Amino acid sequence: MKTHLRKAQQCLAAEQELAVLLPEARRLLKLEACLAGVLGRLARQTQVAGVRGETLWLQCANGSVATRLRTQERAILVAMGAAGVVVTAMKLRVRADIAWQRPRVKAAVSPKGLDALRAFQAELPPDDALGEAVQRLLSHQSGRLE
């Protein structure tokens, strides 16, 4: 489950007035997962806005994505039906104003890699620009920012 959605669920569950929104949030999360199963990487630029009646509403990043979604409409509706959501139509809304770039997960340097960088840094002369860059990299990997 996505981290930001997990945090939102925790907040919703903590507040009684907001707890009524939790089932809808779970349903939307289920629909997003279903959509991701059909669309693959295209799902990163698509968001389920909701279901009204028997119409599935999607938001997408641009017209190109909207066109690709229209070509996959039948597969999307079938997948939603398999997930238990009865939808017979799909409507799209292009939302170019939304930041569609999901945060990139930066790969951490392995412990062996860190050891190799430390050894390399020890071989460099003091006050070397490359040594300073390696030091910054090592400090970022340990969670400390300079």
ZISULUR-V741404 format. One line per field, one symbol per residue. ss: DSSP state (a for helix, b for strand, c for the rest). psi: psi as a letter, one per 30 degrees, with the letter a starting at -180 (. if undefined). burial: b if it has 16 or more other C-alpha atoms within 10 Angstrom, else e. A space follows every 10 residues. Layout:
ss->???
psi->???
burial->???
This chain:
ss->ccaaaaaaaa aaaaccccaa aaaaaaaaaa aaaaaaaaaa aaaaabbbbb bbccbbbbbb ccaaaaaaaa acaaaaaaaa aaccccccbb bbbbcccccc cccccccccc aaaaaaaaaa aaacccccaa aaaaaaaaaa accccc
psi->kkeeeeeeee eefekeefff feeeeeeeee eeeeeeeefb ffffgkkkfa kjbgkkkkkl eleeeeeeee fgeeeeeeee effgjjkflk kkkkiffkjf jkkkjkkkkl eeeeeeeeee effkllgkee eeeeeeeeee fgfkk.
burial->eeeeeeeebe ebeeeeeeee ebeeeeebbb bbbbbbebbe eebebbbbbb beeeebbbbb bbeebbeebe eebeebbbbb eeeebbbeeb ebbbbeeeee eeeeeeeeee eeebeebeee beeeeeeeee beebbebbee eeeeee
